[in-house]
Amino acid sequence: MSNLLTSQDIPIELASEAIAIRVRWFGLCVGIVLVNFVGDVPNQAILNAILVLGGVYAILDTWYSFGKRVFLENGRLFISLMEATFIGLLCLFDDGLASPFRFYYFLSLLVCAMRYPSWMTYVTLVMHIVSYSTVALTGPLKGTEDQATLLFLITLMAWMTWACTSLSAVLSAARERLTQLNRALQQNQALLEDRISERTAQLQQSQAMLVQHEKQAAFGLLAAGIAHEVGNPLAAISSLVQLLNRREIDGVTREKLHLVDDQLRRIQRTLRELIDFSRPASSLETSCDLHAVINEALSIAKYYKRKKGRRIVTAFATGLPNINIVRDEWVQVFLNLVLNAMDATIEGGTIKIETSLAEGVLRVAISDDGSGIEKAHQAHIFEPYFTTKETGTGLGLFVCRNMIAKAGGTIELTESSPAGTTFTVLLLQPGLVGVEGSLADRKQVKALVS
């Protein structure tokens, strides 16, 4: 039998057994009524005893069904034989061939066709024919009427067996077809759920990138406004300082004016860097010096409030060729990573940036000696809007990963412990000058990056 589950999550086989149990109880109740409440029945005590045996079997069968088991599961032919004997005895001690208990044969064949394969139903038919014929042979047949009754019932049992097995085969085929359709529906449902999850993740990522771009644009407008408002007064002050320097003044005053002029130049340089960082980002790839990009990010990071008391150490490899990247995006990548490292360290901490080239892959490792990232958070750090900072947006690492992936690279959390954290950026550049290695090595490296 099939192991499909019904709406009650039980196998079809157990559902068929449940119907069989109900049929048995129905037949048992009808038999009790016929024997004890309908007219004068001969051999009433014997019939009641047989019905009691049937009741015991029905109770055991019902008890097993509560545990989703089948009583005498491996003895189905024995059950058919027992039913044939049971019905034959009822007919024998009641009214012979004319006993109303003869209709139990039809109930038995119906249940058998529903529960068992076709061949077992036909075997049960043979047992029932033998049982009913035995009832006829226990006493002399009363003319042609009893003979006709015997032949008619046997013919009717044979026809019912054929009809029930045919109907059962049709229902089984329909059930199998429904099973296949249900399985296909579940697969399509799972596929649809996966696509919805994928589209939801893509939408969330697009929304996160949009939020980041809007923040960048707002910051750009703010920076441009500040540079404009501060630049004009600075230009005026610088002009006044230059006019004062042209006059005859004592050495101490001139020295102070030089100090003022140096500080003004420093402010102007900071404003230029701010304007450069806030200008609309270019999406064009250009040939860039990786170290120059990192230094540009560091020149911006030095104005971060948490830079105070933290030491940044660089270990740049010599002879690195230029790489084709979108410069503005990679400045933002390294700036985000450096700022995260500053947030992770305490005053007096050290941040190290190391570059290297091996087998056509550029590696940039940014390490800090902070307290590390908790293991429970490590699997989520690149997800949008995930942050452990009180004032964080959770977009920094997510944006970094997308920008790096767009350039054909990847970013990894290579180490995180109470002793510190290291993020490593890997970038494959097929056109790097001076890169050596076999084609197999390059494929291996490309697989590593992807």
C-alpha positions as CSV (number, residue, x, y, z in Angstrom):
1,M,0.0,0.0,0.0
2,S,1.0,3.6,-0.5
3,N,2.7,5.5,2.3
4,L,0.9,8.7,1.5
5,L,-0.4,10.8,4.3
6,T,-4.1,11.7,4.7
7,S,-5.2,15.0,6.0
8,Q,-4.8,13.5,9.5
9,D,-1.2,12.6,8.7
10,I,-1.8,8.8,8.8
11,P,-1.0,6.4,6.0
12,I,-3.7,5.4,3.5
13,E,-3.3,1.8,4.7
14,L,-4.2,2.8,8.2
15,A,-7.1,4.9,6.9
16,S,-8.4,1.8,5.1
17,E,-8.1,-0.2,8.3
18,A,-10.1,2.5,10.2
19,I,-12.9,2.0,7.7
20,A,-12.7,-1.7,8.1
21,I,-13.0,-1.3,11.8
22,R,-16.1,0.7,11.4
23,V,-17.6,-1.9,9.1
24,R,-16.8,-4.6,11.6
25,W,-18.5,-2.7,14.4
26,F,-21.5,-2.0,12.2
27,G,-21.9,-5.7,11.3
28,L,-21.4,-6.6,15.0
29,C,-24.1,-4.2,16.1
30,V,-26.5,-5.4,13.4
31,G,-25.9,-9.0,14.4
32,I,-26.6,-8.3,18.0
33,V,-29.9,-6.7,17.0
34,L,-30.9,-9.5,14.7
35,V,-30.1,-12.2,17.3
36,N,-31.6,-10.6,20.4
37,F,-34.3,-8.2,19.3
38,V,-35.8,-9.4,16.0
39,G,-38.2,-12.4,16.4
40,D,-37.3,-15.8,17.8
41,V,-33.9,-16.9,16.7
42,P,-32.8,-20.5,17.1
43,N,-29.4,-21.2,18.8
44,Q,-29.4,-17.7,20.3
45,A,-26.8,-18.5,22.9
46,I,-24.4,-20.0,20.3
47,L,-24.9,-17.0,18.0
48,N,-24.2,-14.6,20.9
49,A,-21.0,-16.5,21.7
50,I,-19.8,-16.1,18.1
51,L,-20.7,-12.4,18.1
52,V,-18.8,-12.1,21.4
53,L,-15.7,-13.6,19.7
54,G,-16.2,-11.1,16.9
55,G,-16.5,-8.3,19.4
56,V,-13.2,-9.3,21.1
57,Y,-11.5,-9.2,17.7
58,A,-13.0,-5.8,16.9
59,I,-11.9,-4.4,20.3
60,L,-8.3,-5.7,19.7
61,D,-8.3,-4.2,16.2
62,T,-9.6,-0.9,17.5
63,W,-7.0,-0.8,20.3
64,Y,-4.2,-1.3,17.8
65,S,-5.6,1.5,15.6
66,F,-5.2,4.0,18.4
67,G,-1.4,3.4,18.2
68,K,-1.6,3.7,14.4
69,R,-0.9,0.0,14.0
70,V,-2.7,-2.9,12.3
71,F,-3.8,-5.9,14.2
72,L,-2.4,-9.1,12.6
73,E,-0.8,-7.0,9.9
74,N,1.3,-9.9,8.6
75,G,-1.6,-12.3,8.7
76,R,-4.0,-10.9,6.2
77,L,-4.9,-14.2,4.6
78,F,-5.6,-15.5,8.0
79,I,-8.0,-12.6,8.6
80,S,-9.9,-13.4,5.4
81,L,-10.1,-17.1,6.5
82,M,-11.3,-16.1,9.9
83,E,-14.0,-13.8,8.5
84,A,-15.1,-16.6,6.1
85,T,-15.3,-19.0,9.0
86,F,-17.0,-16.5,11.2
87,I,-19.7,-15.6,8.6
88,G,-20.3,-19.3,7.8
89,L,-20.9,-20.2,11.4
90,L,-23.4,-17.4,11.8
91,C,-25.3,-18.6,8.8
92,L,-25.0,-22.2,9.9
93,F,-26.5,-21.7,13.4
94,D,-29.0,-19.1,12.2
95,D,-31.1,-20.0,9.1
96,G,-28.7,-21.7,6.8
97,L,-28.6,-20.4,3.2
98,A,-31.4,-17.9,3.9
99,S,-29.8,-16.3,7.0
100,P,-29.4,-12.5,6.8
101,F,-25.8,-13.0,7.9
102,R,-25.0,-14.1,4.4
103,F,-24.8,-10.4,3.4
104,Y,-21.7,-10.2,5.6
105,Y,-19.8,-11.8,2.7
106,F,-20.4,-8.7,0.7
107,L,-19.2,-6.4,3.4
108,S,-16.1,-8.6,3.8
109,L,-15.3,-8.5,0.0
110,L,-15.9,-4.8,-0.1
111,V,-13.4,-4.1,2.7
112,C,-10.9,-6.6,1.3
113,A,-11.0,-4.9,-2.1
114,M,-10.3,-1.6,-0.4
115,R,-7.5,-2.9,1.8
116,Y,-5.7,-5.6,-0.2
117,P,-4.4,-6.2,-3.7
118,S,-6.7,-7.7,-6.3
119,W,-5.3,-11.2,-6.0
120,M,-5.9,-11.4,-2.3
121,T,-9.5,-10.2,-2.8
122,Y,-10.1,-13.1,-5.3
123,V,-8.5,-15.5,-2.8
124,T,-10.9,-14.2,-0.2
125,L,-13.8,-14.8,-2.7
126,V,-12.8,-18.4,-3.0
127,M,-12.7,-18.7,0.8
128,H,-16.2,-17.2,1.0
129,I,-17.6,-19.5,-1.7
130,V,-16.2,-22.5,0.2
131,S,-17.7,-21.2,3.4
132,Y,-21.1,-20.6,2.0
133,S,-21.0,-23.9,0.1
134,T,-20.1,-25.7,3.3
135,V,-23.2,-24.1,5.0
136,A,-25.3,-25.6,2.1
137,L,-23.6,-29.0,2.4
138,T,-24.3,-29.3,6.1
139,G,-27.9,-30.0,5.4
140,P,-30.0,-31.3,2.4
141,L,-30.8,-28.6,-0.1
142,K,-34.5,-27.9,-0.1
143,G,-35.3,-28.2,-3.8
144,T,-34.3,-25.9,-6.6
145,E,-35.0,-22.8,-4.4
146,D,-32.0,-23.4,-2.2
147,Q,-29.8,-24.3,-5.2
148,A,-30.8,-21.1,-6.9
149,T,-30.1,-19.1,-3.8
150,L,-26.6,-20.7,-3.6
151,L,-25.8,-20.1,-7.2
152,F,-27.2,-16.6,-7.2
153,L,-25.2,-15.6,-4.1
154,I,-22.0,-17.1,-5.4
155,T,-22.6,-15.3,-8.8
156,L,-23.3,-12.0,-6.9
157,M,-20.2,-12.4,-4.8
158,A,-18.0,-13.0,-7.9
159,W,-19.5,-10.0,-9.7
160,M,-19.1,-7.8,-6.6
161,T,-15.5,-8.9,-6.3
162,W,-14.8,-7.9,-9.9
163,A,-16.6,-4.6,-9.5
164,C,-14.9,-3.7,-6.2
165,T,-11.4,-4.6,-7.4
166,S,-11.9,-2.6,-10.6
167,L,-13.2,0.4,-8.7
168,S,-10.3,0.0,-6.3
169,A,-7.8,-0.1,-9.2
170,V,-9.3,3.1,-10.6
171,L,-9.2,4.8,-7.2
172,S,-5.6,3.7,-6.7
173,A,-4.6,5.1,-10.1
174,A,-6.4,8.4,-9.2
175,R,-4.7,8.5,-5.8
176,E,-1.3,7.9,-7.4
177,R,-1.9,10.6,-9.9
178,L,-3.0,13.0,-7.2
179,T,0.1,12.0,-5.3
180,Q,2.3,13.0,-8.2
181,L,0.4,16.2,-8.7
182,N,0.7,17.0,-5.0
183,R,4.4,16.3,-5.0
184,A,4.8,18.5,-8.1
185,L,2.8,21.2,-6.3
186,Q,5.0,21.0,-3.2
187,Q,8.1,21.2,-5.4
188,N,6.7,24.3,-7.2
189,Q,5.7,25.8,-3.9
190,A,9.2,25.3,-2.5
191,L,10.7,26.8,-5.7
192,L,8.3,29.7,-5.5
193,E,9.2,30.3,-1.9
194,D,12.9,30.2,-2.8
195,R,12.4,32.7,-5.6
196,I,10.4,35.0,-3.3
197,S,13.1,34.8,-0.7
198,E,15.7,35.5,-3.4
199,R,13.8,38.5,-4.7
200,T,13.2,39.7,-1.2
201,A,16.9,39.6,-0.4
202,Q,17.7,41.4,-3.7
203,L,15.1,44.0,-2.9
204,Q,16.5,44.5,0.6
205,Q,20.0,44.8,-0.9
206,S,18.9,47.3,-3.5
207,Q,17.1,49.3,-0.8
208,A,20.3,49.2,1.4
209,M,22.4,50.4,-1.5
210,L,19.9,53.2,-2.3
211,V,20.0,54.3,1.4
212,Q,23.7,54.4,1.2
213,H,23.7,56.4,-2.0
214,E,21.2,58.8,-0.5
215,K,23.4,59.2,2.6
216,Q,26.4,59.8,0.4
217,A,24.5,62.4,-1.6
218,A,23.3,64.2,1.5
219,F,26.8,64.1,2.9
220,G,28.1,65.5,-0.3
221,L,25.7,68.4,-0.3
222,L,26.5,69.1,3.4
223,A,30.2,69.0,2.7
224,A,30.0,71.3,-0.3
225,G,27.9,73.8,1.7
226,I,30.3,73.7,4.6
227,A,33.3,74.1,2.2
228,H,31.7,77.1,0.5
229,E,30.7,78.8,3.7
230,V,34.0,78.3,5.4
231,G,36.1,78.8,2.3
232,N,35.1,82.4,1.8
233,P,36.1,83.6,5.3
234,L,39.3,81.7,5.1
235,A,40.2,83.4,1.8
236,A,39.6,86.8,3.4
237,I,41.6,85.9,6.5
238,S,44.4,84.6,4.3
239,S,44.5,87.8,2.3
240,L,44.7,89.9,5.5
241,V,47.6,87.8,6.8
242,Q,49.4,88.3,3.5
243,L,48.9,92.1,3.7
244,L,50.2,92.2,7.2
245,N,53.3,90.2,6.2
246,R,54.1,92.9,3.6
247,R,54.3,95.5,6.4
248,E,57.3,96.2,8.5
249,I,56.7,94.3,11.7
250,D,58.9,92.8,14.3
251,G,60.2,89.2,14.1
252,V,57.9,87.8,16.7
253,T,54.8,89.1,15.0
254,R,55.9,87.8,11.6
255,E,56.6,84.4,13.1
256,K,53.0,84.3,14.6
257,L,51.6,85.4,11.2
258,H,53.5,82.5,9.6
259,L,51.9,80.1,12.1
260,V,48.5,81.6,11.3
261,D,49.1,81.2,7.6
262,D,50.2,77.5,8.0
263,Q,47.1,76.7,9.9
264,L,44.9,78.4,7.3
265,R,46.6,76.3,4.6
266,R,45.9,73.2,6.7
267,I,42.2,74.1,6.9
268,Q,42.1,74.8,3.2
269,R,43.7,71.4,2.5
270,T,41.2,69.7,4.7
271,L,38.4,71.4,2.9
272,R,39.8,70.3,-0.5
273,E,39.9,66.7,0.7
274,L,36.4,67.0,2.0
275,I,35.2,68.4,-1.4
276,D,37.0,65.6,-3.3
277,F,35.4,63.0,-1.1
278,S,31.9,64.4,-1.4
279,R,32.0,65.0,-5.2
280,P,29.7,62.7,-7.3
281,A,31.3,59.3,-7.6
282,S,32.5,58.2,-11.0
283,S,31.5,54.8,-12.2
284,L,34.3,54.5,-14.7
285,E,37.2,52.1,-14.1
286,T,40.6,53.7,-14.3
287,S,44.1,52.4,-13.8
288,C,45.0,53.1,-10.1
289,D,47.8,52.7,-7.7
290,L,46.3,50.5,-4.9
291,H,48.5,52.1,-2.3
292,A,47.5,55.6,-3.4
293,V,43.8,54.6,-3.0
294,I,44.5,53.3,0.5
295,N,46.4,56.4,1.4
296,E,43.5,58.6,0.2
297,A,41.2,56.7,2.5
298,L,43.6,57.1,5.4
299,S,43.8,60.9,4.7
300,I,40.1,61.1,5.2
301,A,40.0,58.7,8.2
302,K,42.5,60.9,10.1
303,Y,39.7,63.4,10.7
304,Y,37.5,60.7,12.4
305,K,36.9,61.5,16.1
306,R,38.1,58.0,17.2
307,K,41.4,58.4,15.3
308,K,42.9,60.0,18.4
309,G,45.3,57.7,20.3
310,R,45.2,55.0,17.6
311,R,48.2,54.1,15.5
312,I,47.9,53.0,11.9
313,V,50.8,50.9,10.5
314,T,51.1,50.1,6.9
315,A,53.1,47.2,5.3
316,F,52.9,47.8,1.6
317,A,54.4,45.3,-0.8
318,T,56.8,46.9,-3.3
319,G,56.4,46.7,-7.1
320,L,52.6,46.3,-7.2
321,P,51.3,47.1,-10.7
322,N,48.3,49.3,-11.2
323,I,44.8,47.8,-11.1
324,N,41.6,48.7,-13.0
325,I,39.0,49.7,-10.5
326,V,36.4,52.5,-9.8
327,R,38.6,54.6,-7.6
328,D,35.9,56.4,-5.7
329,E,34.2,53.1,-4.7
330,W,37.4,51.6,-3.5
331,V,38.3,54.7,-1.5
332,Q,35.0,54.2,0.3
333,V,35.7,50.5,0.8
334,F,39.0,51.0,2.5
335,L,37.6,54.0,4.5
336,N,34.7,51.8,5.8
337,L,37.1,49.1,6.8
338,V,39.5,51.5,8.5
339,L,36.7,53.2,10.4
340,N,35.4,49.9,11.6
341,A,38.8,49.0,12.8
342,M,39.0,52.3,14.7
343,D,35.6,51.6,16.3
344,A,36.8,48.1,17.4
345,T,40.0,49.3,19.1
346,I,40.5,51.3,22.3
347,E,42.8,54.3,22.7
348,G,46.3,53.2,22.2
349,G,45.3,50.4,19.9
350,T,47.0,49.6,16.6
351,I,45.5,49.1,13.1
352,K,47.7,47.4,10.5
353,I,47.2,47.5,6.7
354,E,49.2,45.0,4.7
355,T,49.2,44.4,0.9
356,S,50.7,41.5,-1.1
357,L,50.5,39.9,-4.5
358,A,50.5,36.1,-5.1
359,E,49.5,34.1,-8.1
360,G,47.6,37.0,-9.7
361,V,45.6,37.9,-6.6
362,L,46.0,41.1,-4.8
363,R,45.5,40.8,-1.0
364,V,44.8,43.7,1.3
365,A,44.6,42.7,5.0
366,I,43.2,45.2,7.5
367,S,43.8,44.1,11.1
368,D,43.1,45.6,14.5
369,D,43.9,44.5,18.0
370,G,40.4,45.0,19.3
371,S,38.2,42.5,21.2
372,G,37.0,40.7,18.0
373,I,33.6,39.8,16.7
374,E,31.3,37.4,18.6
375,K,30.9,34.0,16.9
376,A,27.1,34.5,16.9
377,H,27.5,37.6,14.9
378,Q,30.1,36.5,12.4
379,A,27.7,34.9,10.0
380,H,25.6,38.1,9.7
381,I,28.2,40.8,9.5
382,F,27.8,41.2,5.7
383,E,24.0,41.3,5.8
384,P,22.3,44.7,5.3
385,Y,21.2,46.6,8.4
386,F,23.0,44.2,10.7
387,T,25.1,46.1,13.3
388,T,26.3,45.8,16.8
389,K,26.9,49.5,17.2
390,E,24.5,51.7,19.0
391,T,24.6,54.3,16.3
392,G,25.5,52.1,13.3
393,T,23.4,51.6,10.2
394,G,24.6,48.1,9.3
395,L,25.4,49.1,5.8
396,G,29.2,49.5,5.9
397,L,30.4,45.9,5.3
398,F,27.4,45.2,3.1
399,V,28.3,48.0,0.8
400,C,32.0,47.0,0.8
401,R,31.1,43.5,-0.2
402,N,28.9,44.6,-3.1
403,M,31.5,47.1,-4.4
404,I,34.3,44.5,-4.2
405,A,32.2,41.8,-5.8
406,K,31.4,44.2,-8.7
407,A,35.2,44.4,-9.3
408,G,35.5,40.6,-9.4
409,G,36.9,40.3,-5.9
410,T,35.7,39.2,-2.5
411,I,36.1,40.1,1.2
412,E,36.5,37.6,4.0
413,L,36.6,37.7,7.8
414,T,39.9,35.7,8.1
415,E,40.4,36.1,11.8
416,S,38.4,37.2,14.8
417,S,39.4,36.5,18.4
418,P,39.8,38.4,21.6
419,A,43.3,39.3,20.3
420,G,41.9,41.1,17.2
421,T,40.2,40.9,13.9
422,T,41.4,40.7,10.3
423,F,39.4,41.4,7.1
424,T,41.1,40.4,3.9
425,V,40.2,41.8,0.5
426,L,41.1,39.6,-2.5
427,L,41.1,41.0,-6.0
428,L,41.9,39.0,-9.1
429,Q,43.4,41.1,-11.9
430,P,44.0,39.1,-15.1
431,G,45.9,42.0,-16.7
432,L,48.4,42.5,-14.0
433,V,51.9,43.2,-15.3
434,G,54.6,40.8,-14.0
435,V,52.1,38.1,-12.8
436,E,53.4,34.7,-13.4
437,G,51.8,31.2,-12.9
438,S,50.3,28.5,-15.0
439,L,46.8,28.4,-16.3
440,A,45.8,25.9,-13.7
441,D,47.1,28.1,-10.9
442,R,45.1,31.1,-12.3
443,K,41.9,28.9,-12.5
444,Q,42.5,27.9,-8.9
445,V,43.0,31.5,-7.8
446,K,39.9,32.5,-9.7
447,A,37.9,29.8,-8.0
448,L,39.2,31.1,-4.6
449,V,38.1,34.6,-5.3
450,S,34.7,33.6,-6.6
